[in-house]
């Protein structure tokens, strides 16, 4: 079949709590744990989150550990504090800490060029490729746009090395080291340095250096370790007003950026290690100086006037090495979020107060971030804000804006049009060097698009107007409908394919097939 050019853009029943473990002391600062428990119990139900779990650590002690709701709305089985969630991008701090161990051992330096260990590493310019350092990879200053190239790995069959190779076709948005572009692929690249230096896979290194000595026995770096007895949640997506379980997607090919699965019980040990500046139960994992390095701002953000109005005590914000950083009530906050299909997580530390928390949920929501602010405010004795209600109101406004966008899209549809060519003329293979091929075929009188090698992205095309079709991805029911537009050349023949599939859970961007095979 004929190979053409393709351009894509834009991807990207609660029950009573089961487990509670409260310290004998109910007050920490002004943090009343019983009142906090009641607040959380109300909040997760108001947000219609199927299930969540939270742990809070203070002074090397687990002071609060609790689970709420269900793992899966179809089975109704309750979440407990040992239930496994995907922590997604909270994995990035583990990759940075793993590299910190190698720094402490003198095997690498934060400022070593990437090509010293990965000589075939290439990005958009030879100068950038030659001068990109490990530090650059870990603080998102490669020049690439946020989530650039994520569809190279998400749901694809590409290996880790192949994802990195194909990233050489990505175009920058910023000058090298002049902007912030959150990049999963750059963290993958950083993780791939570990096997070169140690002879061990990233996965084995993480287990050997962190999971085993910390006693994180049920934590893993791959869903391939799951079995029938694995105590895990299912992520959820709301479809037609009802929560539906969504399948776990294999993230092995981006593992150093987001594949770790864990529980609040086991993540509390990871938090204690971090608050211990690399030491846990008198065992040093990485040095205090490396901890300071990871918690030092390497890529500053602008603190907007709107942000300062919302958080009057915030004066700076930025990214360290695997961690986001800002100040709150005069204290440094070290934090990160994580999101994967139907799950959201948050880890937050206030090192000066030796307090930290992990919040895991099994739906797409922004409660963990707001709940972290609620806990900090209560601990510091700040004025009451009711962050859950505030966040829920903002989420409602975002949903309203999304509905208005959808309605406007419908209003802009041109009625009574038809495609300019027979459906058979749109079939074929569309592709490029970066993302590979997409197949458009005719099945039962309807066009079918299959984005290869990403088998979860496929669906039937329904005519919208002119040569634009609507697509609903059959294996991703939580995604809204997208658009597929066929472009014609000067001879009236199909030459390009543009895909726009908005994603409320992820924001996969830069899916651009710019070169013909």
Secondary structure, 3 states (H helix, E strand, C coil): CCEEEEEEECECCCCCCCCEEECCCCEECCEEHHHHHHHHHHHHHHCCCCEEEEEEEECCEEEEEEEEEECCCCCCCECCCCCEEECHHHHHHHHHHHHHHHHHCCCCCCCCEHHHCCCCCCCCCHHHHHHCEHHHHHCCCCCCCCCECHHHCCCCCCCHHHHHHHHHHCCCCCCCCCCCCCCHHHHHHHHHHHHHHHCCCHHHHHHHHHHHHHCCCCCECCHHHCCCCCCECCEEEEECCEEEEECCCCCHHHHHHHCCEECHHHHHHHHHHHHCCCEECCEECCCHHHHHHHCCCCEECCCCHHHHHHCCCCCCEEECCCCEEEEECCEEEEEEEEEECCEEEEEEEEHHHCEEEEEEECCCCCHHHHHHHHHHHHHHCCCCCCHHHHHHHHHHHHHHHHHHHHHHHHHCCCCCCCCCCCHHHHCEEEEECCCEEEEEEEECCEEEEEECCCCCCEEEEEEEECCEEEECCCCCCCCCCEEEEEEECCCCCEEEEEEECECCCCCCECCECCCCC
